[in-house]
């Protein structure tokens, strides 16, 4: 097979490492931060309890300790990374919970503080499509002109029945509208999806990717559902024993999904890496590099690559 266009390695999909090196011409890594935000489906604005799969850290297992200052969180991660990449640049990654869900003055103070740290070249801000006000959008538009900005929008699935089951508390139209508003301001978007949500079929998961491929998005994060201890999802699993994808099923689905994605869409993540002591199922997820390697092997076996099914 001819080498995949967006690759500087053996990968047959558009990796984030390739994208950063092509854009910035050096090593860039994200520093995960916990700014202490909450979510509108936790505090009662649109719901209570949060998404049923979220841990106590709000999907920020590898973000910093919210009791620490942003400076301390940043320096802790940076110091570890510098040992491996001494000349790297950094992107501040506001990861835990909904990072636009606060008064604008609070957001400005936190974002701009991180941008002042040495060698920070941008921000990634993880949020929900129902949690960016018009006032915030205007500010993000300004911020986008000053630094490299990416907004990460949680979607997880386009199936409304599943969305209600996992307590997302927003609909697909809300997501579509926010994608349009962000792109009107030329702000890059990365979308989060989850494979293996309760009672979803392979067709459901492929439909989510086919839908996203038609939108003006710049990146995607593909996760496998992690059943984490002390979550509503764990209780549901213990009571209903819904099917959990095997590693082989997950790999098959992911490779199919990649085939339906435009090659220019950057794959920011292609599997999860939950903490072992918090994980209930599936246990194969803790071997992240085995999953990544097996995805590569399956793509070679099929002689396929990202976007193959879009070719005429």
C-alpha positions, 0 to 999 in steps of 0.5 A: 500500500502507498504510504498514508498521506498524513503519517510519519510512522507506520500508522495508517491514520492521522495521528495527533503526533504527526499533526503537531509535528507538521504544524509546529515542527517540533514535539508538542504535548498536552498538559492535563489540568483540573480547574475545579469546574462542575457540569450542568448535568451535575449541579441541577441546571439541566440534570443531576448525577452527571454522565453515568460513566463519569468518575469522581474526577469527571473524566479527568483521571490524568488531570491534576489535583484540583486542590493544587494551583494550576501552576503546580499542576502544570509544573508537575506534568511538565517536569516529567515530560521534560526528561523525555523531550527537553525542547518541547512546547506545551498545550494547556489542556483543561480536561476535567468536567465542563471547562466553559461552565463558569462566569466569563471572568473566571474563565478568562483568569484561568485560561490566560494564567496558563497561557502565561506559562513558559513555552505554552503555545495553546489551549485545549478546552474540553466542554459540552455543547450546551455550556458555551454562552454567546459571551463566551463564544465571543471571547473564544473567538478573540482567544483563537486569534492570539493562540492555538485554540481547540475546543473539545466537544463531548457528544459520545453518540448520536443515538438519542435513546442512548444519550438519555440513558447515559444522562447527557441532558442535551440533544443532537441539535444542540451539538450541531448548533454549537459546531456551527457557531464555533466554526463560524468563528474559525475555532477548531473542534475535536469531538469525543465519542464512546464505543460500547455504550450500553445496548448500542450495536456496531451499526449505531457506533458506525452511524455516529462516525458517519454523521460526524464525517459530514460535519466541519470538525477537525479532530476526534477522540474515540474511547472504549466505555470504561466501567469505573467503580462507584459510578451509576454505570457500575450499578447498572452493569451489576444489575443488568450485565449489559454486553461489554465489547471484547478487545477484538470487537472494539478493534474491528469497530474502530478500524471500520470507523477510521475507514469512514473518516476523512483523512484530514480529521486528526485522531486525537485518541483511539483508546482509553487508559483508565486507572487499573485500581478504579476499573471494573470492566473491560480489563483489556483496556489497561494494556493501552499499547497492546490495543494500539498495536493490534489496531495497527496490525488489523489495518495492515491485515485488511490493507486499509487506511483512514478514509478508505471507504470514502474513495469513489 
